[in-house]
């Protein structure tokens, strides 16, 4: 993937406004805010997708008994919220002996919203579920339940099977497109996407969307593919060896079109 398309073949006007298709950062220290200050760019944040809960009556159709699983795997805070929500809704008492395997310490610590950490068996990864495979292998005689959404990315379930782990995905929430109708008359110089679902939401909200002079940035190979599959021009791509983050890639592009 080239750093950027040849600038002579795409709009080269300055970037003055950027819309990031994700929630507003929790911290003012976000590199996107640094970009805004450094280059006098207006940045907005708007989630293009949102989470909808799966109700207990619908979850029961999966024929999964939450209380029977001694090992639960969490790859997001959303998964934790909906796991404990369903337990409460379905009046399932979570055993204090339940083992929790969390993709990162940040996700794992979030469990304390629902239970006392010091009384629980919690294992942390370093940002990838595969980090947990060695410790999970100690309990591979039992199935692991993975609370998740209806959309899962990555090959980690297949990878887990290859090392003898039995994972049972449990769909507890769904990812749906947000209502973006209020943006119909608002134009941005750059739209930035972090998931193929963001592109799906764009066209569900604006079926007649034409890119024109709008620049589009995408993070991740699947996002890049979704952008191109919809006939859009991918102006800014990350990550790659030159641009490991979206903020670095955007900054480089801003510098190029500002010359």
C-alpha positions as CSV (number, residue, x, y, z in Angstrom):
1,X,0.0,0.0,0.0
2,X,1.6,3.3,-1.0
3,X,1.9,6.1,1.5
4,X,-0.7,8.1,-0.2
5,X,-2.2,8.1,-3.7
6,X,-0.4,10.4,-6.1
7,X,-1.4,13.9,-4.9
8,X,-1.7,15.1,-8.5
9,X,-4.6,12.7,-9.1
10,X,-6.7,13.7,-6.0
11,X,-7.9,16.9,-4.4
12,X,-5.0,18.8,-2.9
13,X,-6.8,21.5,-1.0
14,X,-5.8,22.1,2.6
15,X,-7.4,20.0,5.4
16,X,-9.4,22.4,7.6
17,X,-12.0,20.0,9.0
18,X,-11.8,16.4,10.0
19,X,-14.6,14.0,11.2
20,X,-13.4,10.9,13.0
21,X,-16.1,8.1,12.9
22,X,-15.5,7.1,16.5
23,X,-16.4,8.4,20.0
24,X,-14.8,11.5,21.4
25,X,-11.5,10.6,23.2
26,X,-11.7,10.5,27.0
27,X,-8.5,12.4,27.4
28,X,-7.6,15.8,26.0
29,X,-4.1,14.3,25.4
30,X,-5.3,12.5,22.3
31,X,-2.9,12.9,19.3
32,X,-5.9,14.0,17.2
33,X,-6.3,17.1,19.5
34,X,-2.6,17.7,19.1
35,X,-3.1,17.7,15.3
36,X,-6.0,20.2,15.6
37,X,-3.8,22.6,17.6
38,X,-0.7,22.2,15.6
39,X,-2.3,22.7,12.2
40,X,-5.3,24.8,13.1
41,X,-7.7,22.1,12.0
42,X,-11.3,21.6,13.4
43,X,-11.8,18.0,14.5
44,X,-15.1,16.4,15.4
45,X,-15.9,12.9,16.6
46,X,-19.1,11.0,15.9
47,X,-19.6,7.2,16.3
48,X,-20.9,5.8,13.0
49,X,-21.9,2.6,14.8
50,X,-23.5,1.8,18.2
51,X,-24.3,-1.2,20.4
52,X,-27.7,-2.6,20.9
53,X,-28.3,-5.2,23.6
54,X,-29.5,-8.8,23.0
55,X,-32.4,-9.4,25.4
56,X,-32.6,-12.4,27.6
57,X,-35.4,-14.0,25.7
58,X,-33.4,-13.9,22.5
59,X,-30.2,-15.0,24.1
60,X,-31.9,-18.2,25.3
61,X,-32.3,-19.2,21.7
62,X,-28.5,-19.8,21.6
63,X,-29.0,-22.6,24.1
64,X,-26.0,-21.4,26.0
65,X,-26.2,-21.6,29.8
66,X,-24.1,-18.8,31.1
67,X,-23.9,-20.3,34.6
68,X,-22.3,-23.5,33.3
69,X,-19.1,-21.8,32.1
70,X,-16.3,-21.6,34.5
71,X,-14.1,-19.6,32.1
72,X,-15.2,-16.3,30.4
73,X,-13.1,-14.4,27.9
74,X,-13.6,-10.6,27.5
75,X,-12.1,-8.6,24.6
76,X,-13.9,-5.3,25.4
77,X,-15.7,-3.3,28.1
78,X,-18.9,-3.7,26.1
79,X,-18.6,-7.5,26.5
80,X,-18.3,-7.1,30.3
81,X,-21.3,-4.7,30.5
82,X,-23.5,-7.1,28.5
83,X,-22.4,-10.2,30.3
84,X,-23.3,-8.9,33.7
85,X,-26.4,-7.2,32.3
86,X,-27.7,-10.6,31.0
87,X,-26.7,-12.3,34.2
88,X,-28.9,-9.9,36.1
89,X,-31.7,-10.0,33.6
90,X,-31.8,-13.7,33.5
91,X,-31.3,-14.0,37.3
92,X,-28.0,-16.0,37.0
93,X,-25.8,-15.9,40.0
94,X,-22.1,-15.6,38.8
95,X,-20.0,-18.1,40.7
96,X,-17.1,-16.5,42.7
97,X,-15.0,-19.3,41.1
98,X,-15.5,-18.0,37.6
99,X,-12.2,-17.3,35.8
100,X,-12.0,-14.2,33.7
101,X,-9.5,-13.9,30.8
102,X,-9.2,-10.3,29.6
103,X,-7.5,-9.0,26.4
104,X,-5.7,-6.3,28.4
105,X,-5.4,-5.1,32.0
106,X,-7.4,-2.0,31.1
107,X,-10.3,-4.2,30.1
108,X,-9.8,-6.5,33.1
109,X,-9.8,-3.8,35.7
110,X,-13.2,-2.7,34.4
111,X,-14.7,-5.8,35.9
112,X,-14.6,-4.2,39.3
113,X,-17.6,-2.2,38.2
114,X,-19.5,-5.4,38.9
115,X,-17.4,-7.6,41.3
116,X,-14.6,-7.3,43.8
117,X,-11.4,-7.9,41.9
118,X,-9.4,-9.3,44.8
119,X,-11.9,-12.2,45.2
120,X,-11.8,-13.1,41.5
121,X,-9.5,-15.1,39.2
122,X,-8.5,-12.7,36.5
123,X,-5.8,-13.1,33.8
124,X,-4.6,-10.2,31.6
125,X,-3.3,-10.2,28.0
126,X,-1.1,-7.5,26.4
127,X,-3.7,-6.4,23.9
128,X,-4.2,-9.6,21.9
129,X,-6.3,-12.6,22.9
130,X,-3.6,-14.9,21.7
131,X,-1.5,-13.5,24.6
132,X,-3.8,-15.5,26.9
133,X,-3.4,-18.9,25.1
134,X,-0.6,-20.3,27.3
135,X,-2.5,-19.7,30.6
136,X,-5.8,-20.7,29.0
137,X,-4.2,-24.0,28.0
138,X,-4.2,-25.0,31.6
139,X,-8.0,-25.1,31.6
140,X,-8.5,-26.5,28.1
141,X,-10.5,-29.5,29.3
142,X,-13.4,-27.0,29.7
143,X,-15.1,-24.7,27.1
144,X,-14.5,-21.0,27.3
145,X,-17.4,-18.6,26.7
146,X,-16.7,-15.4,24.7
147,X,-19.4,-12.7,25.2
148,X,-19.3,-10.8,21.9
149,X,-21.2,-8.9,19.3
150,X,-22.7,-10.3,16.1
151,X,-19.7,-9.0,14.2
152,X,-16.3,-10.5,15.0
153,X,-13.1,-9.7,13.3
154,X,-9.8,-11.7,13.2
155,X,-8.8,-15.3,13.0
156,X,-8.3,-15.8,16.8
157,X,-11.1,-18.4,17.2
158,X,-9.4,-20.6,14.5
159,X,-6.0,-19.9,16.1
160,X,-7.4,-20.9,19.5
161,X,-8.8,-24.2,18.1
162,X,-5.4,-25.0,16.7
163,X,-3.9,-25.0,20.2
164,X,-6.7,-27.1,21.5
165,X,-9.0,-24.4,23.1
166,X,-12.8,-24.7,22.8
167,X,-14.3,-21.3,22.5
168,X,-18.1,-20.7,22.4
169,X,-19.0,-17.3,21.1
170,X,-22.0,-15.9,22.9
171,X,-23.7,-13.0,21.1
172,X,-24.9,-10.6,23.8
173,X,-25.0,-7.4,21.8
174,X,-25.3,-6.3,18.2
175,X,-23.4,-3.6,16.3
176,X,-25.8,-1.4,14.3
177,X,-25.4,1.8,12.3
178,X,-26.0,5.1,14.1
179,X,-28.5,7.7,12.8
180,X,-26.4,10.3,11.1
181,X,-29.2,12.3,9.4
182,X,-28.1,15.5,11.2
183,X,-24.9,15.4,9.2
184,X,-26.6,15.5,5.8
185,X,-25.8,19.2,5.3
186,X,-22.4,19.2,7.0
187,X,-19.2,18.8,4.9
188,X,-15.8,17.8,6.0
189,X,-12.5,17.9,4.2
190,X,-11.5,14.5,5.7
191,X,-13.5,11.5,6.9
192,X,-11.6,8.9,9.0
193,X,-12.8,5.3,9.4
194,X,-11.5,2.6,11.8
195,X,-13.8,-0.3,10.9
196,X,-15.6,-1.7,7.8
197,X,-18.8,-1.1,9.8
198,X,-18.2,2.6,9.6
199,X,-18.3,2.4,5.8
200,X,-21.4,0.3,6.0
201,X,-23.0,3.0,8.2
202,X,-22.0,5.8,5.8
203,X,-23.9,4.2,2.9
204,X,-26.8,3.1,5.0
205,X,-27.3,6.7,6.1
206,X,-26.3,8.3,2.8
207,X,-26.9,5.8,-0.1
208,X,-26.1,8.5,-2.7
209,X,-22.8,9.5,-1.1
210,X,-20.3,10.8,-3.6
211,X,-16.8,11.3,-2.4
212,X,-15.8,14.2,-4.7
213,X,-13.2,16.4,-3.1
214,X,-13.7,14.7,0.3
215,X,-10.5,12.9,1.5
216,X,-11.0,9.5,3.2
217,X,-8.6,7.9,5.7
218,X,-8.8,4.3,6.9
219,X,-7.1,2.3,9.6
220,X,-6.6,-1.4,9.2
221,X,-6.5,-3.7,6.2
222,X,-10.2,-4.6,6.5
223,X,-11.2,-1.0,6.6
224,X,-9.1,-0.3,3.5
225,X,-10.7,-3.1,1.7
226,X,-14.2,-1.9,2.6
227,X,-13.4,1.7,1.4
228,X,-12.2,0.4,-2.0
229,X,-15.0,-2.1,-2.4
230,X,-17.5,0.8,-2.2
231,X,-15.7,2.5,-5.0
232,X,-14.2,5.2,-2.8
233,X,-10.7,6.7,-3.0
234,X,-8.4,5.8,-0.1
235,X,-6.3,8.9,0.4
236,X,-4.7,8.1,3.8
237,X,-3.9,4.6,4.9
238,X,-2.5,3.3,8.2
239,X,-0.9,1.4,9.8
240,X,2.2,0.7,7.7
241,X,5.9,0.8,8.3
242,X,6.0,4.6,7.7
243,X,2.8,5.5,9.5
244,X,2.2,3.2,12.5
245,X,-0.7,5.3,13.7
246,X,-3.6,7.2,12.0
247,X,-2.5,10.5,13.6
248,X,1.0,10.2,12.0
249,X,-0.4,9.4,8.6
250,X,-2.9,12.3,8.7
251,X,-0.1,14.7,9.8
252,X,2.1,13.6,6.9
253,X,-0.8,14.1,4.5
254,X,-1.6,17.6,5.9
255,X,2.0,18.6,5.4
256,X,2.0,17.4,1.8
257,X,-1.1,19.2,0.7
258,X,-0.1,22.4,2.5
259,X,3.1,22.9,0.5
